[in-house]
């Protein structure tokens, strides 16, 4: 029996970089696109990421497949980045690896293209690469390894026009044929010295295409294909513009005039247009990437001639992903990022198919400030913090819950109880110039519908521009980008005021009754932790102790303790006291803490987490140390000073880089060890097993069981790691299989990764 791999990547949430040449569609069906410092290989047919190529040390600006003359699947890919380098990736043992790194530019590489040239002498192919960079240079690279006739070159510019140029070899016969007084467009002549002598080329303007209303950033010819043993290439051109549209142009066979055949694009939403576009190998699909990184895929309808429909495709944040959290039932993930959005990812289960793929199915919050943190309250309610002094509370809408049930195939009665069915809003929308998601109820939709039915002219300006942009839609598959922007918002139900500076971290206890938050601070009074009641949304208590920003908060699984770690290199542990409601005294008190003498950490403590049994907690710091503290359960039962009992229970684990995220798994390994995931500043993810040991000073208590492969890791700082609380794999038939665990990670490289971890293989 074949043993399952220890870790497999389930989902990668990524978007394309904000550069014009960040996308290339290969003949083998794989799409390559630049995402932060990585090149992502994506298969639209499978709706999944197949590989992530990490090698650049700066942002990747351009990618290009080296297309083969026989129209077969490509084996080489070229990428250029802000690190001034080009990388040639070559297929080796069914995986792409770095073949060559080309250095020579002194500025960021902005555009690249690659072709194979056949040498007539020995049929050996050369890979020719042309690259343009910010150093104002164009370089031609050749690797040892032509087409005769006219060439058509398409160019686009900021004048909203597309020009098609014809390039051909100028011979004496062609020169004589132009004589006769016929008016011709002016030719530009240039000469090329070759082995056979001086070759003269002529360039003429074939046509000018006008149809876009904004800058045109990308054009792409439909790729050639083999038909009856011959190479054919339809005269079809695709263009992408900042006017939010793509146009498919084709040459009319009878009149030889270029005409607009198809126009697709975005409608509505606070977005800009497209940066680039690509044809699929057979021309049946078109793909674009937008200013905000979103990918848009359309396919030609097989049933209706001339109709194109949007398809499901990968999506993700286009800025640093700052925080993420699983819902208590483990059915979806919420994330926030510096792209000012909150996104919800869930598994898509299709009838009659075993394949489960994760997709973004809602965008509950589109904000005006960079998002920083979030905490989930119950199942369909969360609170988020951004670079502002206010915490905002959101609740799910009825339309979202219904669509969530349809996409994930979860029974609706399991999601929506009858007693709140009438209270939940139908949807939400953002008023003009507003930051708050306003709830939309059934009555609002009915009122808007009645206004639309009236044939008379509107009486005032307010009727012409309604505030409610939400339109309920029933979905059976993940929504398109247009729908995500306008119809998947959650309703904002509360704002929490109390902090003096920007919110930095927030946490909710497991009973969903108490909320804890902290903000950026350089003084004790501002570094205090604020506690809120989730029933009244009033401030309960302020817990002052730390001198600088509290970087992370974590309630113990049994809700008896609140742990805080800080930029002042210390941690504090607060104990919850059961008191009568009439008692106005504090119900959280300082139970234990470290100071400059007792703190083992010498740099900022970034992260902390609890074991599932609430006995121990772990801290991770910029000083590359990870330490387990406890035993908290023993300290709670022991009389006297707790300070002497809450002490390091493990040897100091040196992870060789700043530890920025830690998370204990919800169950132990087969040998009863705790499983700890550690995320590093460099983007690596490590799995350790830890068991209390009498001789902890010799590192006998730690065992490194897995270091994630480079292709599975992030390329920049890991901001958060979190295990799915229920064991098993979300969306699968073996959802409750205790042999499987799921781990989610997010990073400043704009990505979210979800992993299946085989507990028996550790």
C-alpha positions in Angstrom: 0.0 0.0 0.0 1.4 3.4 -1.0 1.8 5.8 1.8 0.3 9.3 1.3 2.8 12.2 1.2 3.2 14.0 4.5 2.1 17.4 3.0 0.1 18.2 -0.2 -1.0 21.6 -1.3 -4.8 21.9 -1.6 -5.2 25.4 -2.7 -3.1 28.5 -3.5 -4.9 31.9 -3.6 -2.9 34.2 -5.8 -3.4 37.2 -8.2 -1.3 38.6 -11.0 1.1 41.5 -10.5 0.2 44.9 -11.6 2.4 44.9 -14.7 1.3 44.7 -18.4 3.2 41.5 -19.4 2.5 39.4 -16.3 0.6 36.6 -18.2 1.3 34.0 -20.8 -0.9 31.1 -21.9 1.0 28.0 -23.1 0.0 25.5 -25.8 -0.2 22.8 -23.2 -3.1 24.5 -21.6 -1.1 26.0 -18.6 -1.3 29.7 -17.8 1.9 31.2 -16.3 1.5 34.5 -14.5 3.6 36.6 -12.2 2.6 36.9 -8.6 4.8 38.9 -6.3 8.2 37.2 -6.5 6.9 34.0 -7.9 5.7 32.5 -11.2 2.5 30.6 -10.9 1.5 27.8 -13.3 -2.3 27.4 -13.4 -4.5 25.0 -15.4 -8.0 26.6 -16.1 -9.4 23.2 -17.1 -8.7 21.8 -13.6 -9.2 25.2 -11.9 -6.1 24.6 -9.8 -2.5 25.7 -9.4 -0.1 23.0 -10.6 3.3 24.6 -9.7 4.9 27.7 -8.1 8.3 28.7 -9.4 10.4 30.6 -6.8 13.7 32.0 -7.9 13.5 35.8 -8.3 14.7 38.1 -5.5 12.4 40.9 -6.7 8.9 41.3 -8.1 8.4 39.3 -11.3 7.3 41.8 -14.0 6.9 39.6 -17.1 6.6 36.0 -18.2 6.6 34.3 -21.6 6.4 30.7 -22.8 8.8 29.8 -25.5 6.4 28.4 -28.1 7.4 25.4 -30.2 7.1 25.4 -34.0 5.1 22.1 -33.9 2.5 23.7 -31.5 3.3 21.1 -28.9 3.4 21.8 -25.1 6.2 24.2 -24.2 9.2 22.9 -22.2 10.8 26.3 -21.5 9.5 29.5 -19.8 11.2 32.9 -19.5 10.5 35.4 -16.7 12.0 38.8 -15.9 11.9 40.7 -12.6 12.8 43.8 -10.7 16.0 42.0 -9.6 17.3 42.9 -13.1 17.5 39.3 -14.0 15.9 36.9 -16.5 15.3 33.2 -15.5 14.9 30.5 -18.1 12.8 27.7 -16.6 13.1 24.2 -18.2 10.9 21.1 -17.8 13.0 18.5 -15.9 11.4 15.3 -14.6 7.9 16.7 -15.0 8.8 19.8 -13.0 10.0 23.2 -14.0 13.5 24.1 -12.7 15.9 27.0 -13.2 17.9 26.3 -16.3 19.7 29.6 -16.8 19.8 32.9 -15.0 20.6 35.8 -17.4 22.3 38.9 -15.9 23.2 42.0 -17.8 20.5 44.6 -17.3 21.0 47.3 -14.8 17.3 48.0 -14.4 14.1 46.1 -13.8 13.2 43.8 -16.7 9.8 45.0 -18.0 9.1 42.9 -21.1 10.4 39.6 -22.5 9.6 37.4 -25.5 11.1 34.1 -26.7 11.1 32.1 -29.9 12.9 29.1 -31.4 15.0 29.7 -34.5 15.9 26.7 -36.7 19.4 26.7 -38.1 19.4 25.4 -41.6 22.8 23.7 -41.4 22.0 21.1 -38.8 18.4 21.4 -37.8 19.5 22.4 -34.3 17.3 25.0 -32.6 18.3 28.1 -30.9 16.3 29.8 -28.2 16.2 33.6 -28.9 15.1 35.8 -26.1 14.5 39.5 -26.4 14.2 41.6 -23.2 13.5 45.2 -22.5 14.4 46.9 -19.1 14.1 50.1 -17.2 17.7 50.8 -18.0 16.5 51.8 -21.5 18.2 48.9 -23.1 17.0 46.0 -25.3 19.0 42.8 -25.2 18.9 39.8 -27.4 19.9 36.5 -25.8 20.6 33.3 -27.7 20.9 29.8 -26.6 22.2 27.0 -28.9 19.7 24.4 -29.2 12.6 31.0 -40.2 9.7 31.7 -41.1 9.4 33.0 -44.7 6.7 35.4 -46.0 5.1 38.5 -44.5 5.0 39.2 -40.8 2.2 41.2 -39.0 3.1 43.2 -36.0 0.5 44.6 -33.6 1.2 47.6 -31.4 -0.9 49.4 -28.8 -0.5 52.7 -27.0 -2.0 55.4 -24.8 -3.8 57.0 -27.7 -6.4 54.2 -27.4 -5.5 52.9 -30.9 -4.1 49.6 -32.1 -1.9 49.6 -35.2 -1.1 46.5 -37.3 2.2 46.7 -39.3 3.2 44.5 -42.2 6.9 43.6 -42.4 8.3 41.9 -45.5 11.5 41.4 -47.4 12.0 44.1 -50.1 13.2 42.6 -53.4 13.7 44.0 -56.9 10.5 42.4 -58.1 8.4 43.9 -55.3 10.0 47.3 -56.0 9.0 47.2 -59.7 5.5 46.1 -58.8 4.9 49.3 -56.9 5.5 51.4 -59.9 2.5 52.6 -61.9 1.2 55.7 -60.2 -0.9 53.8 -57.7 -1.1 55.6 -54.3 0.6 53.5 -51.6 1.3 54.1 -48.0 4.8 55.2 -47.3 7.3 52.4 -46.5 10.0 52.5 -43.9 13.1 50.6 -45.1 15.8 49.0 -43.0 18.7 46.7 -43.8 20.0 43.6 -42.0 23.4 42.1 -42.6 23.2 38.3 -42.7 25.5 35.5 -43.9 23.9 35.7 -47.3 24.5 39.4 -47.7 22.5 42.5 -47.1 18.7 41.9 -46.7 16.3 44.8 -47.1 13.1 44.9 -45.2 10.0 47.1 -45.6 7.5 48.1 -43.0 4.0 49.5 -43.9 1.0 50.3 -41.8 -1.7 47.7 -42.5 -4.6 49.1 -40.5 -5.6 51.2 -37.4 -8.1 49.7 -35.1 -10.2 52.1 -33.0 -12.7 50.7 -30.5 -11.3 51.3 -27.0 -12.0 54.4 -24.9 -8.9 54.3 -22.7 -5.2 53.3 -22.9 -4.6 49.9 -24.6 -2.1 47.9 -22.5 -2.0 44.5 -24.2 -2.5 42.8 -27.6 -2.1 39.1 -28.4 -2.4 37.1 -31.7 -4.3 33.9 -31.7 -1.7 31.1 -31.6 -1.1 28.9 -34.6 -2.2 25.2 -34.7 -1.6 22.1 -36.7 -4.3 21.2 -39.2 -4.0 18.4 -41.8 -0.2 18.4 -41.3 0.0 22.1 -42.0 0.6 25.0 -39.6 -2.3 27.5 -39.7 -2.9 30.7 -37.8 -6.2 32.6 -37.9 -5.9 36.4 -38.3 -7.5 37.1 -34.9 -6.2 39.7 -32.5 -7.1 40.2 -28.9 -6.7 43.6 -27.1 -7.1 44.7 -23.5 -7.7 48.2 -22.3 -8.1 50.3 -19.2 -11.7 50.9 -20.3 -12.5 47.5 -18.7 -13.0 45.7 -22.0 -11.3 43.1 -24.2 -12.0 43.2 -27.9 -11.5 40.3 -30.4 -10.6 41.6 -33.8 -10.6 39.5 -37.0 -9.9 40.2 -40.6 -12.9 39.8 -42.9 -12.1 37.3 -45.7 -14.2 39.1 -48.3 -13.3 42.8 -47.7 -9.9 42.3 -46.0 -11.1 44.8 -43.4 -10.4 44.3 -39.7 -13.6 44.2 -37.7 -14.6 43.9 -34.0 -16.1 40.5 -33.5 -16.5 40.1 -29.7 -16.3 42.5 -26.8 -16.2 41.3 -23.2 -15.3 43.0 -19.9 -16.3 44.2 -16.5 -19.4 46.1 -15.6 -19.6 48.3 -12.5 -17.5 48.1 -9.4 -14.8 50.4 -8.1 -12.1 49.0 -10.4 -9.8 49.9 -13.2 -9.3 48.1 -16.5 -7.1 45.4 -17.9 -3.3 45.2 -18.1 -2.9 42.2 -20.5 -4.7 39.5 -22.4 -4.1 36.0 -23.8 -5.7 33.5 -26.1 -6.0 29.8 -25.1 -4.1 27.5 -27.5 -7.2 26.7 -29.5 -8.7 30.2 -29.4 -11.8 29.0 -27.6 -11.0 31.0 -24.4 -9.6 34.4 -23.6 -7.9 35.5 -20.4 -7.2 38.9 -19.0 -5.5 40.2 -15.8 -6.8 43.5 -14.3 -5.2 46.4 -12.6 -6.0 45.0 -9.2 -4.6 41.6 -10.1 -7.8 39.8 -10.8 -7.9 37.2 -13.5 -10.9 37.1 -15.9 -11.6 34.1 -18.1 -14.2 33.8 -20.9 -15.0 30.9 -23.1 -16.9 30.6 -26.4 -20.3 29.0 -25.9 -20.7 25.7 -27.6 -24.5 26.0 -27.9 -24.9 29.6 -28.9 -22.8 31.0 -31.8 -21.0 34.2 -31.0 -21.7 34.1 -27.3 -19.0 34.2 -24.7 -19.5 33.4 -21.0 -17.4 34.0 -17.9 -15.7 31.0 -16.3 -14.5 30.2 -12.8 -10.9 31.1 -12.2 -8.3 31.6 -9.5 -8.4 34.7 -7.3 -6.5 36.2 -4.4 -5.3 39.3 -2.6 -3.2 41.9 -4.6 -1.5 43.1 -1.4 0.1 41.6 1.7 -2.2 39.1 3.4 -2.0 40.2 7.1 -4.2 37.7 8.8 -6.5 34.7 8.3 -8.8 32.5 10.4 -10.8 29.3 10.0 -14.5 29.3 10.9 -15.3 27.2 14.0 -16.8 24.4 11.8 -13.8 24.4 9.5 -15.9 25.0 6.3 -14.3 28.3 5.1 -11.4 30.7 5.6 -11.6 34.4 6.1 -8.5 36.6 5.3 -7.6 40.3 5.4 -4.9 42.1 3.5 -3.3 45.4 2.8 -5.3 45.5 -0.5 -8.1 46.8 1.8 -10.3 43.7 1.3 -11.6 40.9 3.4 -12.1 37.7 1.4 -13.8 34.3 2.1 -12.5 31.1 0.6 -14.4 27.8 0.6 -14.3 24.4 -1.1 -16.5 24.0 -4.2 -18.2 20.5 -4.3 -19.6 19.6 -7.7 -22.3 16.9 -8.2 -21.0 13.7 -9.6 -17.3 14.8 -9.3 -14.8 13.8 -6.7 -12.6 16.8 -7.3 -12.8 19.5 -4.7 -11.3 22.9 -5.5 -11.1 26.0 -3.3 -12.4 29.4 -4.5 -13.1 32.8 -3.3 -16.9 32.9 -2.9 -17.4 36.2 -1.1 -15.7 39.5 -0.4 -17.4 40.6 2.8 -15.5 43.9 3.2 -14.1 46.3 0.7 -12.6 49.1 2.8 -10.8 52.4 2.4 -7.9 51.5 4.8 -5.4 48.7 4.7 -6.7 45.7 6.7 -4.7 44.4 9.6 -6.4 41.7 11.6 -9.7 39.8 12.2 -11.5 37.5 14.5 -14.5 35.3 13.9 -17.5 35.5 16.3 -19.7 32.5 16.1 -20.1 31.1 12.6 -21.3 33.9 10.3 -20.0 37.0 12.1 -16.6 38.5 12.3 -14.8 41.6 13.5 -12.0 43.3 11.6 -9.3 45.9 12.3 -7.6 48.2 9.8 -5.2 51.1 9.9 -7.9 53.1 11.7 -8.9 53.4 15.4 -12.3 51.6 14.9 -13.2 47.9 15.0 -16.0 46.9 12.7 -18.4 44.0 13.2 -20.0 42.2 10.2 -22.7 39.6 9.8 -23.5 37.4 6.9 -26.4 38.0 4.6 -29.2 35.7 3.7 -28.1 35.7 0.0 -24.6 34.7 0.9 -25.7 31.8 3.2 -28.0 30.4 0.5 -25.2 30.6 -2.1 -22.7 29.1 0.4 -25.0 26.2 0.9 -25.4 25.7 -2.9 -21.6 25.9 -3.7 -20.4 23.8 -0.8 -23.4 21.4 -0.8 -24.0 22.0 2.8 -27.7 21.7 3.9 -29.2 25.1 4.3 -31.0 24.1 7.6 -27.5 23.4 9.1 -26.5 27.0 8.3 -29.5 29.1 9.0 -31.6 28.6 12.0 -35.3 29.5 11.7 -35.3 31.9 14.6 -32.9 34.3 12.9 -34.2 33.8 9.4 -36.3 36.9 9.4 -33.7 39.1 11.1 -30.8 38.5 8.8 -30.4 41.1 6.0 -30.9 40.0 2.4 -27.6 41.7 1.3 -25.4 44.7 1.8 -24.1 47.6 -0.3 -21.7 50.6 0.2 -23.2 54.0 -0.2 -21.5 56.5 -2.4 -18.4 58.0 -0.6 -19.0 55.7 2.4 -16.9 53.1 4.2 -19.7 51.2 5.9 -21.5 48.2 4.4 -25.2 49.1 4.7 -27.6 46.3 5.3 -30.2 45.7 2.6 -33.5 44.0 3.7 -36.3 42.5 1.7 -38.3 45.7 2.0 -35.5 47.8 0.4 -35.4 45.5 -2.6 -39.2 45.7 -3.0 -39.1 49.5 -2.8 -36.4 49.7 -5.5 -38.3 47.3 -7.7 -41.5 49.4 -7.4 -39.5 52.5 -8.4 -38.1 50.7 -11.5 -41.6 49.6 -12.5 -42.9 53.2 -12.5 -43.0 54.6 -16.0 -42.9 58.3 -14.9 -39.7 60.2 -14.7 -37.9 60.3 -11.3 -39.0 63.2 -9.1 -35.6 64.0 -7.7 -31.9 63.3 -8.1 -32.0 60.7 -5.3 -34.3 58.5 -7.3 -31.9 58.7 -10.3 -29.0 57.3 -8.3 -30.2 54.7 -5.8 -28.0 53.8 -2.8 -28.8 50.1 -3.1 -26.5 48.4 -5.6 -27.1 44.9 -4.3 -29.0 42.5 -6.5 -29.7 39.0 -5.1 -28.4 36.2 -7.4 -28.6 32.4 -6.9 -25.3 30.8 -7.6 -24.3 27.1 -8.2 -20.6 27.9 -8.8 -18.1 30.4 -7.4 -18.9 34.0 -8.4 -17.1 36.1 -11.0 -15.1 39.1 -10.1 -18.0 41.5 -11.0 -20.3 39.6 -8.6 -17.7 39.5 -5.8 -17.3 43.3 -6.0 -21.0 44.2 -5.7 -23.1 41.4 -4.4 -21.1 39.5 -1.7 -20.6 42.2 0.9 -21.6 41.4 4.5 -23.7 43.9 6.5 -21.8 46.0 9.0 -23.7 45.9 12.3 -21.4 47.7 14.8 -18.4 50.0 15.2 -16.3 49.7 18.3 -14.5 52.9 19.5 -11.9 52.9 22.2 -8.4 52.8 20.9 -6.2 55.8 20.4 -4.2 54.5 17.4 -4.5 52.0 14.5 -5.8 48.6 15.4 -3.0 45.9 15.4 -4.5 42.7 16.7 -7.9 41.2 17.8 -9.1 37.9 19.2 -12.4 36.3 20.3 -12.8 33.6 22.9 -14.2 30.2 21.9 -17.6 30.9 23.6 -17.9 34.0 21.4 -18.8 36.2 24.4 -15.6 38.3 24.9 -13.5 40.2 22.3 -10.0 41.4 23.0 -8.2 44.0 20.9 -5.0 46.1 21.0 -3.6 49.0 18.9 -0.2 50.4 17.9 1.4 52.0 21.0 4.6 53.5 22.4 3.2 54.2 25.9 1.6 52.0 28.6 -1.8 53.7 28.3 -2.1 53.1 24.6 -0.7 49.5 24.8 -3.6 48.4 27.1 -5.7 45.5 26.0 -9.4 46.4 25.6 -12.1 43.8 26.3 -15.6 44.0 24.7 -18.8 42.2 25.2 -20.2 40.6 22.1 -23.8 40.8 23.4 -23.9 44.5 24.2 -20.9 45.6 22.1 -19.8 47.7 25.1 -16.3 48.0 26.5 -15.9 45.8 29.6 -12.4 46.3 30.8 -9.0 47.7 30.0 -5.9 45.6 30.8 -2.8 47.8 31.1 0.6 46.1 31.4 2.7 46.3 28.3 4.9 49.3 27.3 4.7 48.8 23.6 2.4 47.4 20.9 0.7 44.1 21.7 1.5 42.1 18.6 -0.9 39.1 19.1 -3.6 38.0 21.5 -4.8 34.4 22.0 -7.5 32.9 24.3 -6.9 29.5 25.7 -9.2 26.8 24.2 -11.0 26.5 27.6 -11.4 30.3 27.8 -9.8 30.5 31.2 -6.8 32.6 30.1 -5.9 35.4 27.7 -2.3 35.5 26.4 -0.7 38.6 25.0 2.8 39.1 23.5 4.3 42.4 22.8 7.0 44.4 21.1 8.5 45.1 24.5 9.8 41.5 24.4 7.5 40.2 27.2 4.3 38.2 27.5 1.4 38.5 29.9 -1.2 36.0 31.0 -4.6 37.1 32.2 -6.9 34.8 34.1 -10.7 34.8 33.7 -12.7 34.9 37.0 -16.3 33.8 37.1 -18.2 36.6 38.9 -21.8 37.5 39.4 -23.3 40.0 37.0 -24.0 42.4 39.8 -20.3 42.5 40.7 -18.7 45.4 38.9 -15.2 44.3 39.6 -12.8 43.1 36.9 -13.2 39.5 35.7 -9.8 39.3 34.1 -6.7 39.7 36.3 -3.0 39.4 35.7 -2.0 35.8 36.4 1.6 35.6 35.1 4.1 37.6 33.1 7.7 38.0 32.2 9.9 41.0 32.5 13.4 42.1 31.3 15.0 39.7 33.7 12.8 36.6 33.2 12.1 37.0 29.5 14.2 34.7 27.4 13.4 36.5 24.2 15.8 39.3 23.4 13.8 40.8 20.5 10.1 41.5 19.6 7.8 38.6 20.3 5.7 38.3 17.1 3.5 35.4 17.7 1.9 33.0 20.2 -0.5 30.0 20.4 -2.0 27.5 22.8 -2.0 23.7 22.9 -5.4 22.2 22.3 -5.6 21.1 26.0 -4.8 24.6 27.4 -1.8 23.2 29.3 1.0 25.0 27.4 1.5 28.0 25.2 4.3 28.9 22.8 5.9 32.1 21.8 8.0 33.0 18.7 10.3 36.0 18.3 12.5 37.9 16.0 15.5 36.5 17.9 14.8 33.2 16.1 13.7 31.5 19.3 10.6 29.4 19.9 9.8 28.5 23.5 7.0 26.5 25.1 5.8 27.8 28.5 3.6 26.1 31.2 2.2 24.1 32.8 -0.8 26.4 33.0 -3.2 23.7 34.2 -0.8 22.8 37.1 -0.3 26.5 38.0 -4.1 27.1 38.2 -4.4 24.3 40.8 -1.3 25.4 42.8 -1.6 27.9 45.6 1.0 30.7 46.0 2.8 32.6 43.4 2.1 31.6 39.8 5.2 33.4 38.6 7.5 30.6 39.8 5.3 28.0 38.0 4.8 29.5 34.6 8.2 28.9 33.2 9.8 27.4 30.1 8.8 23.8 29.6 10.9 23.3 26.6 14.5 23.8 25.5 15.0 27.0 23.4 14.3 26.0 19.8 16.5 27.9 17.3 14.7 28.1 13.9 17.5 30.0 12.2 15.3 32.9 11.2 12.8 35.2 12.8 9.7 33.2 13.9 6.7 35.3 12.7 3.9 32.7 13.1 3.3 29.6 15.3 0.3 27.3 15.6 -0.3 24.0 17.6 -2.4 21.3 15.8 -5.8 20.3 17.3 -4.6 16.8 18.0 -1.3 15.0 18.9 0.8 12.8 16.6 0.6 9.0 16.9 3.4 9.1 19.5 1.4 11.6 21.7 3.6 14.6 20.8 2.2 18.1 20.2 2.6 19.2 16.5 3.8 22.7 16.0 3.9 24.7 12.7 6.4 27.5 12.6 6.4 30.2 9.9 9.6 32.2 9.3 10.4 35.7 8.1 12.0 34.2 4.9 8.7 32.5 4.0 9.6 28.9 5.0 7.2 26.7 7.0 8.5 24.0 9.4 6.7 21.3 11.4 8.0 20.2 14.7 6.9 17.6 17.3 7.3 18.5 20.9 6.8 16.4 24.0 7.5 17.4 27.6 10.9 15.9 28.6 12.8 15.8 31.8 16.1 16.8 30.0 14.7 19.7 28.0 18.1 21.5 28.0 19.5 19.1 25.5 16.9 19.7 22.8 15.7 16.1 23.3 12.1 17.4 23.5 12.1 18.8 20.0 12.0 16.8 16.8 11.9 18.5 13.3 9.6 16.2 11.3 9.1 18.3 8.1 10.4 21.3 6.2 8.0 22.3 3.5 9.4 22.2 -0.1 10.5 25.4 -1.6 7.7 25.3 -4.1 5.1 25.0 -1.3 6.6 27.8 0.8 6.1 31.6 0.6 8.8 33.9 -0.7 8.2 36.6 2.0 7.2 36.8 5.6 4.7 34.3 6.9 2.1 36.4 8.7 -0.2 33.7 10.1 -0.5 30.0 10.4 -3.7 28.3 11.6 -4.8 24.7 11.8 -8.3 23.7 10.9 -9.9 23.0 14.3 -11.9 19.9 13.3 -9.7 17.0 12.0 -10.1 15.9 8.4 -10.2 17.6 5.0 -12.9 20.3 4.3 -15.1 19.4 1.4 -14.1 15.7 1.1 -16.1 12.7 1.8 -13.6 11.7 4.5 -14.1 15.1 6.1 -13.8 13.7 9.6 -10.8 11.3 8.9 -8.6 11.9 11.9 -5.5 10.9 9.9 -5.7 14.2 8.0 -5.1 17.8 9.3 -5.4 21.0 7.3 -3.1 24.0 7.7 -3.6 27.4 6.3 -0.9 30.1 5.8 -0.7 33.6 4.6 2.1 35.9 3.7 3.3 39.3 2.6 3.9 37.7 -0.8 0.1 38.2 -1.4 -0.7 34.5 -1.2 -2.8 32.1 0.9 -1.9 28.4 1.0 -3.9 25.5 2.3 -2.2 22.2 3.0 -3.3 18.7 3.8 -1.0 17.2 6.4 -1.0 13.4 6.9 -0.7 13.0 10.7 0.5 9.4 10.4 3.5 10.4 8.2 5.0 12.8 10.7 
